[in-house]
Each structure stands twice: as C-alpha cells, then as structure tokens.
Amino acid sequence: MDTVLVPPWLEPLLKTLFFNMCRIHADAARNECNMYCLDCNNGDGAFCFYCRSSRHKDHQVIQIRRSSYHDVVRVSEIQKVLDISGVQTYVINSARVLFLNVRPQPKSGKGVAHICEICGRSLLDSFRFCSLGCKLERIKKNGDASFAIEGGKNEAMRMEGVSSSRSEEELREGSTQDMYPITPPPPPLNARRRKGIPHRAPFGSSF
C-alpha cells in the first residue's frame, strides 16, 4: 500500500476561512465556524458547533482556535491524523498548538540559530517549519518530508511532552492573548464618575 504524503483534506483546510458567523445558526450563541470535517472533504469548509451535531456527528472533526488573530490547532488533535514532525509548536494557555499557515513577519536577523526552510521565520528550537503550510510547501517542492502518520507518531508525542518551562519564551511572538479573547464586561450602569476635589465655599465678610 502506497504511503500518502499529503492527505486530500489538508490543502482545503489550509485555505478555509474560519470564525465567520454560521448562516444556518445565526441566532445561536456558539455560531462561529471554527470546525472542519476531515471525512467529508467536499468543499463544505468551516462549520459551527451545531452543524457538527447535526451533519458531522460520526465524522473526524478538528477544532480550529485563534492566537493573535492567526489560526492554530492543538497538537493533541492534529497528531492523530498527521505526522507533524519538523513543525514548530508553542504553548499557549497551557495547550500545545501549532499554526496552520505562515504568518507575516520581518526577515530574520543575523545570529538566528533556527529558521523555517520555506519562509525564513526564526524558530525557537531545531524545527524545520513554522507551520503546516510551510511543511506542505516543502513536500510539494522536494518531497523530502511527509504527513503520513506512520513513523511520525512517536516524534509528535515527544514534541507534545516537551516541558512547558519555555512557554514564556514561546509567547514572545505576540501569542499572549487567549485563543478566544475575552472582552471585558462594560461598567455597571449605576457606576458614578469620580468627582473632583471638593472645595469649601469662601467665608463671608465679618461685621
């Protein structure tokens, strides 16, 4: 049986726009389209929590999350279906994740030990790629990498088990906000503005 270097659903996944409002469930609370079905692969694209329950109940579905306005996926989910060895991972909000696509960035300066083989982004460790998209590009060009799960599972598990003591350093690229940023609640309606310093009225003239 031939090994498939790139599964048929990967390129459509990387081109999909996530976090739009679901048109079918526009009035529901959890209506953001942040899920993707690996079984359908029919151009449906992203869908919401309610679509999963009704149309993809018994399918392989992964959930996409956000970090600094870029799409990420948890290592614990994606490593079950892809060999992610060689792709830089990060610890964000206590979860190990990796980026789906390359991110805009300045060119790496001198003295950088590790860079992405495709886009030149500086990496924190001795990885080859900054994202799944860059690894895919390398496979297309040279074929010297693979997404086939065989042989890569141990490496993926090793990366997931790396100590999170580097998390502060890993977040230096601006990934400090929550995957789902929390909007602070508005001030209560009865809140009063602080008044200025009170001043005494001047005393009247004495007789």
Residue, then its C-alpha position, 0 to 999 in steps of 0.5 A: m500500500d502506497t504511503v500518502l504524503v499529503p492527505p486530500w483534506l489538508e490543502p482545503l483546510l489550509k485555505t478555509l476561512f474560519f470564525n465567520m458567523c454560521r448562516i444556518h445558526a445565526d441566532a445561536a450563541r456558539n455560531e462561529c465556524n471554527m470546525y472542519c470535517l476531515d471525512c467529508n472533504n467536499g468543499d463544505g469548509a468551516f462549520c459551527f458547533y451545531c452543524r457538527s451535531s447535526r451533519h458531522k456527528d460520526h465524522q473526524v472533526i478538528q477544532i480550529r482556535r485563534s492566537s493573535y488573530h492567526d489560526v492554530v490547532r492543538v497538537s493533541e488533535i492534529q497528531k492523530v491524523l498527521d505526522i507533524s514532525g519538523v513543525q514548530t509548536y508553542v504553548i499557549n494557555s497551557a495547550r500545545v498548538l501549532f499554526l496552520n499557515v505562515r504568518p507575516q513577519p520581518k526577515s530574520g536577523k543575523g545570529v538566528a540559530h533556527i529558521c523555517e526552510i520555506c519562509g525564513r521565520s526564526l524558530l525557537d528550537s531545531f524545527r524545520f517549519c513554522s507551520l503546516g503550510c510551510k511543511l506542505e510547501r516543502i513536500k510539494k517542492n522536494g518531497d523530502a518530508s511527509f504527513a503520513i502518520e506512520g513513523g511520525k507518531n512517536e516524534a509528535m508525542r515527544m514534541e507534545g511532552v516537551s516541558s512547558s518551562r519555555s512557554e514564556e519564551e514561546l509567547r514572545e511572538g505576540s501569542t499572549q492573548d487567549m485563543y478566544p479573547i475575552t472582552p471585558p464586561p462594560p461598567p455597571l450602569n449605576a457606576r458614578r464618575r469620580k468627582g473632583i476635589p471638593h472645595r469649601a465655599p469662601f467665608g463671608s465678610s465679618f461685621 
